[in-house]
Amino acid sequence: MKYLSLIIILFCLALTSVAQNAKELAQAKLDYKNGVFEKALPVFEREYNAKPTDPSLNLWYGVCLVETRGDLAKAEECLVVASKRNLPESYLYLGGLYIDQYRVGEAEQLFARYAKARPREKETTLAPYTAALEKMQRAISRTEDIQIIDSLIVDKRNFLSAYKLSPQSGTLSLFNDMFESKQAVESTVYMNEKGTKIYYGQLVKNEFSLFSMEKLLSGYGNEKSLSADNFGLTGDVNYPFVLTDGSTIYFAAKDDNGLGGYDIYVTRYNFNNDSYLAPEMLNMPFNSPANDYLYVFDEEKGVGWFATDRFQPEGKVCIYTFIPNEEVTLVESEDNGYIENRARITSIKASWKSGKDYRAIRDKARKEIAKVEKKTVDFTFVINDDHVYHTSADFKSNNARSLFANLQSKYKALEDLNNDLERRRTAYREAQSTKRSDLSLVIIDLETSQEQLMRDIEDLEVRVRNEEIKVLK
């Protein structure tokens, strides 16, 4: 009797478990239908592991993995099984995965199968997928024929270590290494060779925008936005790099018309109207459906770098080193598969041309070039046609040196006064008429102090020069 009772209890528990699983599966199907994929995923994973050949479970599990950006390799495996059993929804999701893998020919065939199976959904459900396919096909057809000489996979937090810039090309640093911030900011700072200007991406209302600052006596200041509307792009604008001409800027941005994630763009400063030209998105292989950013061109070394997280695990990025073209030249071939592979960078050597020593070019790109120490320049002060001073130690006259220290404090006072005056003028323009009277009096007093301080500076500059010239004679 004891054994019979135990068997009955176990049987009841099994029935209860089966009923519970059936109930959970029914709820998962409902969640799937309503787009709550993260909730349905663990149930479908359990059921799939129990019945790995079931075509419907392969479909549901594969779709959930795609929608939650889980194991995409496993998702592809499941969707292939479902597609072989002619489940139309698998054609869409498998085709979407193939687009991201540059397999546009196979994606096109899958979408054709879906259109045949469900012709009424050609202009609705299928339309976004075919639009993505056409965008990818256009991008691949315009793949630039660049020579890639090296690749290095690194931790994202240390990815700048792969950029071996020569001193003439400036320096790169992480935002948090340059600025104080209570939180980690995923941005970089570019500083020109002389250290007179920096460019960086900064969060403004939860969106990155580009800014610049100039070197002042008291540090970097005069922050300026490069574009009030983010160059007309719809998302983050970040990761700037400026060529030595001071006007050509490469940056990464997210835009509705981009390929996905960050894409790399270039723009140039228009001196005629103090603005930047409409940015142009670079071709493949610089850009992809993943995040591509921090395009850098070292004119001294004749090589460039860019970062991408395409086909990389979480927290890793690949830094490609390449030889920039003087003019954009596209890959030409009758073999569509070859162009797809060049766009995807399936093989580095496939981009090489005969007659070049790529090992030597790669070694030069990897080599650290020590910065030649230049004479310290704290300021520039002209004594006469023959003498221009850059440090306090340059002064021969102790009296002139002492007067110049006083002059520097007045320079700083003038800088602070000018900033205060600009703030007051801005407040005046934005204030109501009842408050403008008080602000007007303050502004007049500041302008009077400004004029007096400027006269004092002019007089003191003459005294410094005269005192120094006495010794020089």
Secondary structure, 3 states (H helix, E strand, C coil): CHHHHHHHHHHHHHHHHHHHHHHHHHHHHHHHHCCCHHHHHHHHHHHHHHCCCCHHHHHHHHHHHHHCCCCHHHHHHHHHHHHHCCCHHHHHHHHHHHHHCCCHHHHHHHHHHHHHHCHHHCCCCCHHHHHHHHHHHHHHHCCECCEEEEEEEEEHHHHHHHCCCCHHHCEEEEHHHHCCCCCCCCCEEEECCCCCEEEEEEEECCEEEEEEEEEECCEEEEEEECCCCHHHCCCCEEEEEECCCCCEEEEEECCCCCCCCCEEEEEEEECCCCEECCCEECCCCCCCCCCEEEEEEECCCCEEEEEECCCCCCCEEEEEEEECCCCCCECCCCCHHHHHHHHHCCCCHHHCCCCCCHHHHHHHHHCCCCCCCCCCCCCCEEEECCEEECCHHHCCCHHHHHHHHHHHHHHHHHHHHHHHHHHHHHHHHHCCHHHHHHHHHHHHHHHHHHHHHHHHHHHHHHHHHHHHHHHHC
